[in-house]
């Protein structure tokens, strides 16, 4: 059995980090939090982190777009 979708419960700092790593590893990620307004902030934090990694050459633009 292989997993393709990962659900992260909790969109705080740790949940964002786990979600980012899972997405970079090729999984579809669903992020959930009991306070839905946090999800927008979490999404922005993940995007900011990925942009930094792209800028320093750690990941490619292609990987960022995925």
PQR file of N, CA, C, O and H, with PARSE charges and radii, in Angstrom:
ATOM      1  N   UNK A   1       0.846  -1.166   0.000 -0.4000 1.5000
ATOM      2  CA  UNK A   1       0.000   0.000   0.000 -0.0000 2.0000
ATOM      3  C   UNK A   1       0.898   1.238   0.000  0.5500 1.7000
ATOM      4  O   UNK A   1       1.848   1.321   0.778 -0.5500 1.4000
ATOM      5  N   UNK A   2       0.596   2.186  -0.866 -0.4000 1.5000
ATOM      6  CA  UNK A   2       1.343   3.433  -0.884 -0.0000 2.0000
ATOM      7  C   UNK A   2       0.384   4.590  -0.639  0.5500 1.7000
ATOM      8  O   UNK A   2      -0.782   4.552  -1.034 -0.5500 1.4000
ATOM      9  H   UNK A   2      -0.175   2.118  -1.498  0.4000 1.0000
ATOM     10  N   UNK A   3       0.891   5.591   0.006 -0.4000 1.5000
ATOM     11  CA  UNK A   3       0.110   6.774   0.323 -0.0000 2.0000
ATOM     12  C   UNK A   3       0.483   7.892  -0.639  0.5500 1.7000
ATOM     13  O   UNK A   3       1.654   8.075  -0.968 -0.5500 1.4000
ATOM     14  H   UNK A   3       1.838   5.622   0.327  0.4000 1.0000
ATOM     15  N   UNK A   4      -0.523   8.637  -1.088 -0.4000 1.5000
ATOM     16  CA  UNK A   4      -0.283   9.756  -1.995 -0.0000 2.0000
ATOM     17  C   UNK A   4      -0.753  11.069  -1.408  0.5500 1.7000
ATOM     18  O   UNK A   4      -0.314  12.137  -1.834 -0.5500 1.4000
ATOM     19  H   UNK A   4      -1.475   8.487  -0.821  0.4000 1.0000
ATOM     20  N   UNK A   5      -1.650  10.996  -0.427 -0.4000 1.5000
ATOM     21  CA  UNK A   5      -2.204  12.195   0.194 -0.0000 2.0000
ATOM     22  C   UNK A   5      -1.868  12.164   1.681  0.5500 1.7000
ATOM     23  O   UNK A   5      -2.028  11.140   2.346 -0.5500 1.4000
ATOM     24  H   UNK A   5      -2.007  10.128  -0.081  0.4000 1.0000
ATOM     25  N   UNK A   6      -1.402  13.296   2.187 -0.4000 1.5000
ATOM     26  CA  UNK A   6      -1.071  13.409   3.601 -0.0000 2.0000
ATOM     27  C   UNK A   6      -1.943  14.508   4.203  0.5500 1.7000
ATOM     28  O   UNK A   6      -2.047  15.601   3.647 -0.5500 1.4000
ATOM     29  H   UNK A   6      -1.272  14.127   1.647  0.4000 1.0000
ATOM     30  N   UNK A   7      -2.564  14.213   5.331 -0.4000 1.5000
ATOM     31  CA  UNK A   7      -3.355  15.205   6.051 -0.0000 2.0000
ATOM     32  C   UNK A   7      -2.558  15.633   7.273  0.5500 1.7000
ATOM     33  O   UNK A   7      -2.184  14.798   8.097 -0.5500 1.4000
ATOM     34  H   UNK A   7      -2.479  13.325   5.783  0.4000 1.0000
ATOM     35  N   UNK A   8      -2.300  16.914   7.394 -0.4000 1.5000
ATOM     36  CA  UNK A   8      -1.598  17.473   8.542 -0.0000 2.0000
ATOM     37  C   UNK A   8      -2.639  18.161   9.412  0.5500 1.7000
ATOM     38  O   UNK A   8      -3.306  19.094   8.966 -0.5500 1.4000
ATOM     39  H   UNK A   8      -2.604  17.592   6.726  0.4000 1.0000
ATOM     40  N   UNK A   9      -2.778  17.705  10.646 -0.4000 1.5000
ATOM     41  CA  UNK A   9      -3.731  18.296  11.581 -0.0000 2.0000
ATOM     42  C   UNK A   9      -2.981  19.299  12.448  0.5500 1.7000
ATOM     43  O   UNK A   9      -2.191  18.923  13.314 -0.5500 1.4000
ATOM     44  H   UNK A   9      -2.236  16.947  11.008  0.4000 1.0000
ATOM     45  N   UNK A  10      -3.237  20.558  12.205 -0.4000 1.5000
ATOM     46  CA  UNK A  10      -2.558  21.626  12.936 -0.0000 2.0000
ATOM     47  C   UNK A  10      -1.696  22.434  11.985  0.5500 1.7000
ATOM     48  O   UNK A  10      -0.724  21.918  11.433 -0.5500 1.4000
ATOM     49  H   UNK A  10      -3.879  20.863  11.502  0.4000 1.0000
ATOM     50  N   UNK A  11      -2.043  23.690  11.790 -0.4000 1.5000
ATOM     51  CA  UNK A  11      -1.365  24.540  10.812 -0.0000 2.0000
ATOM     52  C   UNK A  11      -0.444  25.560  11.468  0.5500 1.7000
ATOM     53  O   UNK A  11      -0.221  26.643  10.927 -0.5500 1.4000
ATOM     54  H   UNK A  11      -2.833  24.109  12.237  0.4000 1.0000
ATOM     55  N   UNK A  12       0.083  25.213  12.623 -0.4000 1.5000
ATOM     56  CA  UNK A  12       1.045  26.086  13.290 -0.0000 2.0000
ATOM     57  C   UNK A  12       2.424  25.939  12.662  0.5500 1.7000
ATOM     58  O   UNK A  12       2.556  25.428  11.550 -0.5500 1.4000
ATOM     59  H   UNK A  12      -0.098  24.333  13.062  0.4000 1.0000
ATOM     60  N   UNK A  13       3.430  26.380  13.365 -0.4000 1.5000
ATOM     61  CA  UNK A  13       4.800  26.343  12.852 -0.0000 2.0000
ATOM     62  C   UNK A  13       5.227  24.928  12.483  0.5500 1.7000
ATOM     63  O   UNK A  13       5.771  24.707  11.401 -0.5500 1.4000
ATOM     64  H   UNK A  13       3.323  26.795  14.269  0.4000 1.0000
ATOM     65  N   UNK A  14       4.987  23.984  13.361 -0.4000 1.5000
ATOM     66  CA  UNK A  14       5.402  22.609  13.110 -0.0000 2.0000
ATOM     67  C   UNK A  14       4.598  21.989  11.968  0.5500 1.7000
ATOM     68  O   UNK A  14       5.161  21.306  11.112 -0.5500 1.4000
ATOM     69  H   UNK A  14       4.546  24.164  14.240  0.4000 1.0000
ATOM     70  N   UNK A  15       3.293  22.224  11.951 -0.4000 1.5000
ATOM     71  CA  UNK A  15       2.459  21.690  10.885 -0.0000 2.0000
ATOM     72  C   UNK A  15       2.856  22.231   9.526  0.5500 1.7000
ATOM     73  O   UNK A  15       2.850  21.498   8.538 -0.5500 1.4000
ATOM     74  H   UNK A  15       2.836  22.779  12.646  0.4000 1.0000
ATOM     75  N   UNK A  16       3.204  23.518   9.468 -0.4000 1.5000
ATOM     76  CA  UNK A  16       3.653  24.127   8.206 -0.0000 2.0000
ATOM     77  C   UNK A  16       4.939  23.474   7.713  0.5500 1.7000
ATOM     78  O   UNK A  16       5.091  23.179   6.527 -0.5500 1.4000
ATOM     79  H   UNK A  16       3.209  24.114  10.272  0.4000 1.0000
ATOM     80  N   UNK A  17       5.855  23.255   8.642 -0.4000 1.5000
ATOM     81  CA  UNK A  17       7.132  22.631   8.275 -0.0000 2.0000
ATOM     82  C   UNK A  17       6.935  21.222   7.744  0.5500 1.7000
ATOM     83  O   UNK A  17       7.539  20.838   6.743 -0.5500 1.4000
ATOM     84  H   UNK A  17       5.733  23.494   9.605  0.4000 1.0000
ATOM     85  N   UNK A  18       6.096  20.461   8.411 -0.4000 1.5000
ATOM     86  CA  UNK A  18       5.818  19.095   7.968 -0.0000 2.0000
ATOM     87  C   UNK A  18       5.124  19.116   6.609  0.5500 1.7000
ATOM     88  O   UNK A  18       5.468  18.333   5.723 -0.5500 1.4000
ATOM     89  H   UNK A  18       5.606  20.773   9.224  0.4000 1.0000
ATOM     90  N   UNK A  19       4.156  20.004   6.442 -0.4000 1.5000
ATOM     91  CA  UNK A  19       3.439  20.119   5.170 -0.0000 2.0000
ATOM     92  C   UNK A  19       4.395  20.464   4.033  0.5500 1.7000
ATOM     93  O   UNK A  19       4.304  19.901   2.942 -0.5500 1.4000
ATOM     94  H   UNK A  19       3.877  20.640   7.161  0.4000 1.0000
ATOM     95  N   UNK A  20       5.301  21.383   4.293 -0.4000 1.5000
ATOM     96  CA  UNK A  20       6.279  21.783   3.273 -0.0000 2.0000
ATOM     97  C   UNK A  20       7.163  20.609   2.873  0.5500 1.7000
ATOM     98  O   UNK A  20       7.376  20.369   1.684 -0.5500 1.4000
ATOM     99  H   UNK A  20       5.375  21.840   5.179  0.4000 1.0000
ATOM    100  N   UNK A  21       7.676  19.881   3.852 -0.4000 1.5000
ATOM    101  CA  UNK A  21       8.538  18.730   3.565 -0.0000 2.0000
ATOM    102  C   UNK A  21       7.797  17.640   2.797  0.5500 1.7000
ATOM    103  O   UNK A  21       8.344  17.049   1.866 -0.5500 1.4000
ATOM    104  H   UNK A  21       7.503  20.076   4.817  0.4000 1.0000
ATOM    105  N   UNK A  22       6.567  17.381   3.185 -0.4000 1.5000
ATOM    106  CA  UNK A  22       5.785  16.353   2.492 -0.0000 2.0000
ATOM    107  C   UNK A  22       5.500  16.762   1.047  0.5500 1.7000
ATOM    108  O   UNK A  22       5.574  15.934   0.139 -0.5500 1.4000
ATOM    109  H   UNK A  22       6.123  17.861   3.942  0.4000 1.0000
ATOM    110  N   UNK A  23       5.175  18.041   0.835 -0.4000 1.5000
ATOM    111  CA  UNK A  23       4.921  18.536  -0.520 -0.0000 2.0000
ATOM    112  C   UNK A  23       6.185  18.436  -1.380  0.5500 1.7000
ATOM    113  O   UNK A  23       6.121  18.038  -2.543 -0.5500 1.4000
ATOM    114  H   UNK A  23       5.116  18.714   1.573  0.4000 1.0000
ATOM    115  N   UNK A  24       7.326  18.799  -0.802 -0.4000 1.5000
ATOM    116  CA  UNK A  24       8.578  18.703  -1.544 -0.0000 2.0000
ATOM    117  C   UNK A  24       8.949  17.254  -1.845  0.5500 1.7000
ATOM    118  O   UNK A  24       9.701  16.985  -2.782 -0.5500 1.4000
ATOM    119  H   UNK A  24       7.377  19.123   0.143  0.4000 1.0000
ATOM    120  N   UNK A  25       8.428  16.328  -1.057 -0.4000 1.5000
ATOM    121  CA  UNK A  25       8.689  14.904  -1.269 -0.0000 2.0000
ATOM    122  C   UNK A  25       7.719  14.286  -2.266  0.5500 1.7000
ATOM    123  O   UNK A  25       7.799  13.091  -2.553 -0.5500 1.4000
ATOM    124  H   UNK A  25       7.818  16.547  -0.295  0.4000 1.0000
ATOM    125  N   UNK A  26       6.807  15.087  -2.792 -0.4000 1.5000
ATOM    126  CA  UNK A  26       5.926  14.617  -3.846 -0.0000 2.0000
ATOM    127  C   UNK A  26       4.532  14.203  -3.408  0.5500 1.7000
ATOM    128  O   UNK A  26       3.764  13.684  -4.218 -0.5500 1.4000
ATOM    129  H   UNK A  26       6.741  16.057  -2.559  0.4000 1.0000
ATOM    130  N   UNK A  27       4.192  14.418  -2.155 -0.4000 1.5000
ATOM    131  CA  UNK A  27       2.861  14.071  -1.676 -0.0000 2.0000
ATOM    132  C   UNK A  27       1.888  15.220  -1.904  0.5500 1.7000
ATOM    133  O   UNK A  27       2.275  16.388  -1.914 -0.5500 1.4000
ATOM    134  H   UNK A  27       4.816  14.839  -1.497  0.4000 1.0000
ATOM    135  N   UNK A  28       0.624  14.870  -2.084 -0.4000 1.5000
ATOM    136  CA  UNK A  28      -0.431  15.872  -2.044 -0.0000 2.0000
ATOM    137  C   UNK A  28      -0.692  16.118  -0.562  0.5500 1.7000
ATOM    138  O   UNK A  28      -0.846  15.171   0.209 -0.5500 1.4000
ATOM    139  H   UNK A  28       0.309  13.921  -2.076  0.4000 1.0000
ATOM    140  N   UNK A  29      -0.742  17.375  -0.167 -0.4000 1.5000
ATOM    141  CA  UNK A  29      -0.868  17.710   1.252 -0.0000 2.0000
ATOM    142  C   UNK A  29      -2.170  18.456   1.503  0.5500 1.7000
ATOM    143  O   UNK A  29      -2.520  19.387   0.777 -0.5500 1.4000
ATOM    144  H   UNK A  29      -0.617  18.144  -0.793  0.4000 1.0000
ATOM    145  N   UNK A  30      -2.872  18.038   2.530 -0.4000 1.5000
ATOM    146  CA  UNK A  30      -4.046  18.756   2.995 -0.0000 2.0000
ATOM    147  C   UNK A  30      -3.747  19.222   4.411  0.5500 1.7000
ATOM    148  O   UNK A  30      -3.420  18.417   5.282 -0.5500 1.4000
ATOM    149  H   UNK A  30      -2.587  17.282   3.120  0.4000 1.0000
ATOM    150  N   UNK A  31      -3.858  20.508   4.632 -0.4000 1.5000
ATOM    151  CA  UNK A  31      -3.559  21.109   5.922 -0.0000 2.0000
ATOM    152  C   UNK A  31      -4.872  21.485   6.592  0.5500 1.7000
ATOM    153  O   UNK A  31      -5.718  22.138   5.980 -0.5500 1.4000
ATOM    154  H   UNK A  31      -4.124  21.163   3.924  0.4000 1.0000
ATOM    155  N   UNK A  32      -5.048  21.081   7.835 -0.4000 1.5000
ATOM    156  CA  UNK A  32      -6.282  21.339   8.569 -0.0000 2.0000
ATOM    157  C   UNK A  32      -5.942  21.987   9.907  0.5500 1.7000
ATOM    158  O   UNK A  32      -4.920  21.676  10.520 -0.5500 1.4000
ATOM    159  H   UNK A  32      -4.361  20.551   8.332  0.4000 1.0000
ATOM    160  N   UNK A  33      -6.802  22.880  10.344 -0.4000 1.5000
ATOM    161  CA  UNK A  33      -6.658  23.458  11.676 -0.0000 2.0000
ATOM    162  C   UNK A  33      -8.052  23.767  12.208  0.5500 1.7000
ATOM    163  O   UNK A  33      -8.954  24.106  11.443 -0.5500 1.4000
ATOM    164  H   UNK A  33      -7.632  23.133   9.846  0.4000 1.0000
ATOM    165  N   UNK A  34      -8.222  23.652  13.508 -0.4000 1.5000
ATOM    166  CA  UNK A  34      -9.540  23.925  14.089 -0.0000 2.0000
ATOM    167  C   UNK A  34      -9.889  25.412  14.063  0.5500 1.7000
ATOM    168  O   UNK A  34     -11.031  25.793  14.316 -0.5500 1.4000
ATOM    169  H   UNK A  34      -7.490  23.377  14.131  0.4000 1.0000
ATOM    170  N   UNK A  35      -8.903  26.243  13.756 -0.4000 1.5000
ATOM    171  CA  UNK A  35      -9.134  27.679  13.571 -0.0000 2.0000
ATOM    172  C   UNK A  35      -8.857  28.005  12.098  0.5500 1.7000
ATOM    173  O   UNK A  35      -7.723  28.327  11.744 -0.5500 1.4000
ATOM    174  H   UNK A  35      -7.975  25.934  13.550  0.4000 1.0000
ATOM    175  N   UNK A  36      -9.868  27.925  11.245 -0.4000 1.5000
ATOM    176  CA  UNK A  36      -9.678  28.054   9.795 -0.0000 2.0000
ATOM    177  C   UNK A  36      -8.954  29.323   9.342  0.5500 1.7000
ATOM    178  O   UNK A  36      -8.296  29.310   8.302 -0.5500 1.4000
ATOM    179  H   UNK A  36     -10.790  27.662  11.533  0.4000 1.0000
ATOM    180  N   UNK A  37      -9.062  30.419  10.102 -0.4000 1.5000
ATOM    181  CA  UNK A  37      -8.397  31.659   9.685 -0.0000 2.0000
ATOM    182  C   UNK A  37      -6.870  31.523   9.690  0.5500 1.7000
ATOM    183  O   UNK A  37      -6.181  32.320   9.053 -0.5500 1.4000
ATOM    184  H   UNK A  37      -9.596  30.430  10.946  0.4000 1.0000
ATOM    185  N   UNK A  38      -6.345  30.544  10.386 -0.4000 1.5000
ATOM    186  CA  UNK A  38      -4.896  30.321  10.442 -0.0000 2.0000
ATOM    187  C   UNK A  38      -4.370  29.749   9.120  0.5500 1.7000
ATOM    188  O   UNK A  38      -3.194  29.924   8.802 -0.5500 1.4000
ATOM    189  H   UNK A  38      -6.905  29.896  10.903  0.4000 1.0000
ATOM    190  N   UNK A  39      -5.216  29.076   8.356 -0.4000 1.5000
ATOM    191  CA  UNK A  39      -4.768  28.420   7.130 -0.0000 2.0000
ATOM    192  C   UNK A  39      -4.189  29.394   6.109  0.5500 1.7000
ATOM    193  O   UNK A  39      -3.209  29.068   5.439 -0.5500 1.4000
ATOM    194  H   UNK A  39      -6.172  28.934   8.615  0.4000 1.0000
ATOM    195  N   UNK A  40      -4.774  30.581   5.979 -0.4000 1.5000
ATOM    196  CA  UNK A  40      -4.236  31.575   5.047 -0.0000 2.0000
ATOM    197  C   UNK A  40      -2.841  32.015   5.437  0.5500 1.7000
ATOM    198  O   UNK A  40      -1.963  32.164   4.587 -0.5500 1.4000
ATOM    199  H   UNK A  40      -5.569  30.846   6.524  0.4000 1.0000
ATOM    200  N   UNK A  41      -2.646  32.221   6.722 -0.4000 1.5000
ATOM    201  CA  UNK A  41      -1.334  32.621   7.232 -0.0000 2.0000
ATOM    202  C   UNK A  41      -0.310  31.500   7.021  0.5500 1.7000
ATOM    203  O   UNK A  41       0.843  31.753   6.673 -0.5500 1.4000
ATOM    204  H   UNK A  41      -3.359  32.100   7.412  0.4000 1.0000
ATOM    205  N   UNK A  42      -0.749  30.277   7.235 -0.4000 1.5000
ATOM    206  CA  UNK A  42       0.140  29.126   7.066 -0.0000 2.0000
ATOM    207  C   UNK A  42       0.547  28.954   5.614  0.5500 1.7000
ATOM    208  O   UNK A  42       1.710  28.689   5.311 -0.5500 1.4000
ATOM    209  H   UNK A  42      -1.686  30.072   7.518  0.4000 1.0000
ATOM    210  N   UNK A  43      -0.412  29.106   4.725 -0.4000 1.5000
ATOM    211  CA  UNK A  43      -0.132  29.000   3.297 -0.0000 2.0000
ATOM    212  C   UNK A  43       0.887  30.058   2.871  0.5500 1.7000
ATOM    213  O   UNK A  43       1.801  29.765   2.100 -0.5500 1.4000
ATOM    214  H   UNK A  43      -1.357  29.321   4.971  0.4000 1.0000
ATOM    215  N   UNK A  44       0.734  31.270   3.364 -0.4000 1.5000
ATOM    216  CA  UNK A  44       1.675  32.355   3.046 -0.0000 2.0000
ATOM    217  C   UNK A  44       3.061  32.058   3.604  0.5500 1.7000
ATOM    218  O   UNK A  44       4.063  32.352   2.952 -0.5500 1.4000
ATOM    219  H   UNK A  44      -0.009  31.508   3.990  0.4000 1.0000
ATOM    220  N   UNK A  45       3.134  31.479   4.799 -0.4000 1.5000
ATOM    221  CA  UNK A  45       4.423  31.147   5.414 -0.0000 2.0000
ATOM    222  C   UNK A  45       5.146  30.069   4.616  0.5500 1.7000
ATOM    223  O   UNK A  45       6.360  30.141   4.428 -0.5500 1.4000
ATOM    224  H   UNK A  45       2.321  31.240   5.329  0.4000 1.0000
ATOM    225  N   UNK A  46       4.403  29.070   4.148 -0.4000 1.5000
ATOM    226  CA  UNK A  46       5.006  28.002   3.347 -0.0000 2.0000
ATOM    227  C   UNK A  46       5.519  28.571   2.031  0.5500 1.7000
ATOM    228  O   UNK A  46       6.630  28.253   1.607 -0.5500 1.4000
ATOM    229  H   UNK A  46       3.416  29.011   4.300  0.4000 1.0000
ATOM    230  N   UNK A  47       4.719  29.409   1.386 -0.4000 1.5000
ATOM    231  CA  UNK A  47       5.144  30.015   0.121 -0.0000 2.0000
ATOM    232  C   UNK A  47       6.400  30.867   0.314  0.5500 1.7000
ATOM    233  O   UNK A  47       7.314  30.824  -0.510 -0.5500 1.4000
ATOM    234  H   UNK A  47       3.817  29.668   1.731  0.4000 1.0000
ATOM    235  N   UNK A  48       6.443  31.632   1.389 -0.4000 1.5000
ATOM    236  CA  UNK A  48       7.611  32.474   1.677 -0.0000 2.0000
ATOM    237  C   UNK A  48       8.862  31.607   1.860  0.5500 1.7000
ATOM    238  O   UNK A  48       9.930  31.936   1.342 -0.5500 1.4000
ATOM    239  H   UNK A  48       5.700  31.667   2.058  0.4000 1.0000
ATOM    240  N   UNK A  49       8.729  30.519   2.584 -0.4000 1.5000
ATOM    241  CA  UNK A  49       9.849  29.622   2.806 -0.0000 2.0000
ATOM    242  C   UNK A  49      10.340  29.000   1.494  0.5500 1.7000
ATOM    243  O   UNK A  49      11.542  28.910   1.245 -0.5500 1.4000
ATOM    244  H   UNK A  49       7.862  30.252   3.004  0.4000 1.0000
ATOM    245  N   UNK A  50       9.391  28.576   0.668 -0.4000 1.5000
ATOM    246  CA  UNK A  50       9.773  27.976  -0.617 -0.0000 2.0000
ATOM    247  C   UNK A  50      10.432  29.001  -1.538  0.5500 1.7000
ATOM    248  O   UNK A  50      11.362  28.670  -2.274 -0.5500 1.4000
ATOM    249  H   UNK A  50       8.414  28.649   0.871  0.4000 1.0000
ATOM    250  N   UNK A  51       9.953  30.241  -1.499 -0.4000 1.5000
ATOM    251  CA  UNK A  51      10.588  31.293  -2.312 -0.0000 2.0000
ATOM    252  C   UNK A  51      12.038  31.523  -1.872  0.5500 1.7000
ATOM    253  O   UNK A  51      12.925  31.713  -2.704 -0.5500 1.4000
ATOM    254  H   UNK A  51       9.197  30.511  -0.902  0.4000 1.0000
ATOM    255  N   UNK A  52      12.264  31.503  -0.559 -0.4000 1.5000
ATOM    256  CA  UNK A  52      13.637  31.660  -0.051 -0.0000 2.0000
ATOM    257  C   UNK A  52      14.519  30.526  -0.540  0.5500 1.7000
ATOM    258  O   UNK A  52      15.651  30.747  -0.971 -0.5500 1.4000
ATOM    259  H   UNK A  52      11.543  31.349   0.116  0.4000 1.0000
ATOM    260  N   UNK A  53      13.991  29.305  -0.472 -0.4000 1.5000
ATOM    261  CA  UNK A  53      14.771  28.152  -0.905 -0.0000 2.0000
ATOM    262  C   UNK A  53      15.064  28.204  -2.399  0.5500 1.7000
ATOM    263  O   UNK A  53      16.126  27.768  -2.845 -0.5500 1.4000
ATOM    264  H   UNK A  53      13.072  29.125  -0.123  0.4000 1.0000
ATOM    265  N   UNK A  54      14.127  28.734  -3.162 -0.4000 1.5000
ATOM    266  CA  UNK A  54      14.330  28.897  -4.602 -0.0000 2.0000
ATOM    267  C   UNK A  54      15.395  29.964  -4.867  0.5500 1.7000
ATOM    268  O   UNK A  54      16.256  29.788  -5.728 -0.5500 1.4000
ATOM    269  H   UNK A  54      13.265  29.088  -2.799  0.4000 1.0000
ATOM    270  N   UNK A  55      15.332  31.057  -4.131 -0.4000 1.5000
ATOM    271  CA  UNK A  55      16.276  32.163  -4.322 -0.0000 2.0000
ATOM    272  C   UNK A  55      17.719  31.745  -4.049  0.5500 1.7000
ATOM    273  O   UNK A  55      18.637  32.217  -4.719 -0.5500 1.4000
ATOM    274  H   UNK A  55      14.632  31.201  -3.431  0.4000 1.0000
ATOM    275  N   UNK A  56      17.925  30.866  -3.074 -0.4000 1.5000
ATOM    276  CA  UNK A  56      19.305  30.444  -2.772 -0.0000 2.0000
ATOM    277  C   UNK A  56      19.727  29.192  -3.531  0.5500 1.7000
ATOM    278  O   UNK A  56      20.836  28.690  -3.352 -0.5500 1.4000
ATOM    279  H   UNK A  56      17.179  30.483  -2.529  0.4000 1.0000
ATOM    280  N   UNK A  57      18.826  28.691  -4.386 -0.4000 1.5000
ATOM    281  CA  UNK A  57      19.165  27.562  -5.234 -0.0000 2.0000
ATOM    282  C   UNK A  57      18.981  26.190  -4.596  0.5500 1.7000
ATOM    283  O   UNK A  57      19.437  25.189  -5.149 -0.5500 1.4000
ATOM    284  H   UNK A  57      17.924  29.099  -4.532  0.4000 1.0000
ATOM    285  N   UNK A  58      18.335  26.128  -3.469 -0.4000 1.5000
ATOM    286  CA  UNK A  58      18.119  24.840  -2.809 -0.0000 2.0000
ATOM    287  C   UNK A  58      17.067  24.015  -3.551  0.5500 1.7000
ATOM    288  O   UNK A  58      17.159  22.789  -3.608 -0.5500 1.4000
ATOM    289  H   UNK A  58      17.964  26.941  -3.020  0.4000 1.0000
ATOM    290  N   UNK A  59      16.063  24.697  -4.121 -0.4000 1.5000
ATOM    291  CA  UNK A  59      15.086  24.018  -4.965 -0.0000 2.0000
ATOM    292  C   UNK A  59      14.945  24.790  -6.268  0.5500 1.7000
ATOM    293  O   UNK A  59      15.262  25.978  -6.331 -0.5500 1.4000
ATOM    294  H   UNK A  59      15.988  25.693  -4.074  0.4000 1.0000
ATOM    295  N   UNK A  60      14.473  24.117  -7.298 -0.4000 1.5000
ATOM    296  CA  UNK A  60      14.321  24.755  -8.609 -0.0000 2.0000
ATOM    297  C   UNK A  60      12.969  25.458  -8.713  0.5500 1.7000
ATOM    298  O   UNK A  60      12.064  25.223  -7.912 -0.5500 1.4000
ATOM    299  H   UNK A  60      14.216  23.152  -7.246  0.4000 1.0000
ATOM    300  N   UNK A  61      12.858  26.316  -9.710 -0.4000 1.5000
ATOM    301  CA  UNK A  61      11.575  26.977  -9.991 -0.0000 2.0000
ATOM    302  C   UNK A  61      10.512  25.928 -10.299  0.5500 1.7000
ATOM    303  O   UNK A  61       9.354  26.075  -9.907 -0.5500 1.4000
ATOM    304  H   UNK A  61      13.594  26.507 -10.361  0.4000 1.0000
ATOM    305  N   UNK A  62      10.913  24.866 -11.004 -0.4000 1.5000
ATOM    306  CA  UNK A  62      10.001  23.790 -11.349 -0.0000 2.0000
ATOM    307  C   UNK A  62       9.415  23.145 -10.094  0.5500 1.7000
ATOM    308  O   UNK A  62       8.208  22.920 -10.003 -0.5500 1.4000
ATOM    309  H   UNK A  62      11.854  24.747 -11.322  0.4000 1.0000
ATOM    310  N   UNK A  63      10.291  22.852  -9.129 -0.4000 1.5000
ATOM    311  CA  UNK A  63       9.863  22.241  -7.870 -0.0000 2.0000
ATOM    312  C   UNK A  63       8.959  23.204  -7.101  0.5500 1.7000
ATOM    313  O   UNK A  63       7.972  22.787  -6.495 -0.5500 1.4000
ATOM    314  H   UNK A  63      11.271  23.035  -9.204  0.4000 1.0000
ATOM    315  N   UNK A  64       9.299  24.486  -7.128 -0.4000 1.5000
ATOM    316  CA  UNK A  64       8.474  25.497  -6.471 -0.0000 2.0000
ATOM    317  C   UNK A  64       7.059  25.499  -7.054  0.5500 1.7000
ATOM    318  O   UNK A  64       6.074  25.545  -6.316 -0.5500 1.4000
ATOM    319  H   UNK A  64      10.101  24.825  -7.620  0.4000 1.0000
ATOM    320  N   UNK A  65       6.971  25.449  -8.369 -0.4000 1.5000
ATOM    321  CA  UNK A  65       5.675  25.483  -9.045 -0.0000 2.0000
ATOM    322  C   UNK A  65       4.820  24.249  -8.752  0.5500 1.7000
ATOM    323  O   UNK A  65       3.592  24.325  -8.743 -0.5500 1.4000
ATOM    324  H   UNK A  65       7.770  25.411  -8.968  0.4000 1.0000
ATOM    325  N   UNK A  66       5.471  23.128  -8.518 -0.4000 1.5000
ATOM    326  CA  UNK A  66       4.715  21.909  -8.190 -0.0000 2.0000
ATOM    327  C   UNK A  66       3.981  22.092  -6.892  0.5500 1.7000
ATOM    328  O   UNK A  66       3.287  21.181  -6.442 -0.5500 1.4000
ATOM    329  H   UNK A  66       6.469  23.066  -8.526  0.4000 1.0000
TER
END
